[in-house]
């Protein structure tokens, strides 16, 4: 690799561990954007007519190619956003599992749904594809995020125009090649290295029937406003500040390890990572001591090394933003129990305490390996604190009382509640949130219902 001192192109691989510009990709011309839309539109005519079993076979080949090209793909992810290599390999494997799930269930998600009717005759809901869809994807999971958007929509017969994050152009190229080499017809999956202005052009085009964006609140709000202006369906998967409630346990060491795993996955850069740790008074002191020690022991280093837990954040700018949040929290009265100071793009596992509702960090998302630990008196206070956030993506509840688990799960305002487990995502489980965390569901069978015409057919 060669160090380049000039600013990189918009689409560039900039290794966050070293700051080196590894590769640059040209931004699309306006003509190329129009060609991409036309290809997806023409490809839809062909793809929707392909029998479901053949679409499923093509998707199964997409999954196989993920696995065959795992080493290449994982290495690209490490270069692009600093994910530790083992985690990058696991991400590619999970993406393959997701695609395979929709291949296995393609007949199921496209089947007619018979309705019980009051009159004579029959009625069914038939799911029909809408057309070309535009996906705007983030950098934190370059393989997984695309799989959970593209696979269900390809299964039902839609076509995909995909704008990946500007720092993930190599992953974008790998994914386009995978879908092409799997035998999908031209236009079924089209990658575009588009600017924000060109993305607006794609959204506005009448041939494009829907938009899916995974990213920040700011990006989601901008895309939703534009999609609404053009009367397009939009699916939003946005941020989160997920609570981790510890109400009772007979194995504190395991709970602490789960808490660390949930906070440090992907170097803390996951929307549904546990970020706020809410602990009842009787367990607080012991939890904080063990949790702080375990966080302090997490190794920061070369993302290609086998024993690295935390690689760099996705960019120097990301580390600087996180540092500013931590510094502001401390200035407003929070305490740093461990960590708190970056080294370039590397940020150590950090624990904050003493955060109060008048501090900015109380309602912010910390997108990196920073945890906030709170002390509460009881279940009611724990639930109140868990819900006192603009976000509502995931949540985690630890208790030895099944009735309490059910009660608290009902009371938490979130799209997902995991009881006594973390990192338990799976292709068949729907993913999504409420409040400012989004409006839709991905994964599971629900994902295939986001962009279809649920057409009523009533026969007398």
C-alpha positions, 0 to 999 in steps of 0.5 A, a space after each residue: 500500500 502507498 500512503 497518499 497525502 491528498 484527499 481521497 476520492 469520494 469512493 475510496 478504501 482508506 485503511 483506518 488502522 494506518 490512514 493509507 489510501 488503498 484504492 479509489 473508485 470513480 464516482 458514477 457519471 449522470 449517464 451511468 446513473 440513468 443506465 443503472 435505472 434503465 437496467 434495473 427497470 428492464 431487468 425487472 421485466 425479466 426477473 419477475 417472470 423467472 419461476 420462484 424455484 429458479 429465483 431461489 436457485 440463483 439466490 442459493 448460488 449467491 450464498 455459495 459465492 459468499 462462502 467461496 469468496 469469503 477470504 477476499 471479502 473479509 479482507 476487503 472489509 478489514 481494509 475498508 472499516 477496520 473490523 477485526 478479521 475473525 469478525 469480518 469472516 463471521 459477517 460474510 458467513 452470516 450474510 451467506 446464511 441470510 441469503 440461503 434462508 430466503 432461497 429456502 423460503 422463496 416459495 413460502 414468502 411468495 405463496 398466496 394467502 387464502 382468506 376466510 370470507 363472509 360471502 360466496 366464492 373465494 379470496 386470496 392475497 397474492 404478493 406481487 413484486 413492485 419493481 426496482 428498489 434503491 438501497 442505501 447501505 452503511 459501512 459498519 456491516 458491508 456484507 450483512 446489511 446488503 444481504 438482509 435488504 437484497 435477498 428477500 427482495 430478490 426472492 419476491 421478484 424485485 430488482 436492486 439498485 445498490 448504493 454502498 457507503 463511500 468507504 466500502 467501494 471494494 465490498 460493493 464491487 465484490 457484491 455486484 460480481 457475486 450476484 452477476 456470477 450467480 447467474 441473475 439476469 442483467 439489471 437484477 442487481 446493479 451497483 452505483 457509486 452515486 453522489 448524494 445528488 445522484 441518489 436523489 435523482 434515483 429516488 425521484 425517478 418514477 421507475 424506482 418503486 421504493 427506497 431502503 436506507 440503513 444509517 443515521 437519523 440524519 440520513 434517514 430523515 433526508 431520504 424519508 422526506 425525499 421519498 415522501 415527496 415522490 410518494 415512494 415507500 421507504 424502509 428505515 433502519 436507523 440508530 439505537 441506544 439499546 438498554 441492558 437491564 440486569 435485574 437478578 442473576 445467579 451467575 454474575 460472571 456470565 452476565 458480565 461477559 455477555 455485557 462486554 460481548 454486547 458492547 464490544 461487538 464490531 468495535 462497538 459500532 452496531 446499531 443494536 449493541 447494548 450501550 446503556 447498562 441499567 443495574 439494580 442496586 444490589 448488583 451494581 457495585 459488583 457488576 461495575 467492578 467486574 465489567 470495568 475490569 473486563 472492558 479494560 482488558 479488551 485488547 486494542 490492536 491490528 485488526 488482522 491479528 487473531 487476538 485483537 478484540 477492538 480494531 480501529 473505529 471506521 475512520 479517524 473522523 469517527 474516533 474524533 466524534 466519539 472522543 468529543 462525546 466522551 469529553 463533553 460528558 466528562 465536562 458535564 459531570 460524568 466519570 470515566 471508570 476506564 479508557 476514554 482517550 483515543 489513539 488515532 482511530 483506535 479507541 479503548 473500551 470505555 466505561 462512563 458512570 454518573 450520567 444524568 438526564 441533564 447531560 447530552 450523552 444521556 440521549 445520544 447514541 455512542 457509536 463505538 466501544 463506550 458503555 454507560 452504567 446506571 444504578 437503579 432501585 428496582 424494576 420500575 425504575 429500570 424500565 423507566 430509564 430504559 424507555 427514556 430515550 429517543 431510540 427503540 431498536 433492541 434491548 436486553 433483559 437479565 433476570 432469573 424470574 420468568 414472570 418478570 422477564 415477560 412483564 419487562 419485555 412487554 413494558 420496554 419500548 423497543 422492536 426487539 427484546 432478548 432475554 438472558 442472551 446477546 448476539 443472538 441474531 439469526 436469519 429467521 428473526 425479524 430485525 427493526 425498531 420503533 421511535 427514532 430507530 426506524 419504521 420497518 423490519 428486515 430479516 425473517 419472513 416479515 422482511 419479504 413483505 416490505 416491498 410487495 403489492 399485497 394484491 386482493 383477488 376476490 372470485 365470486 
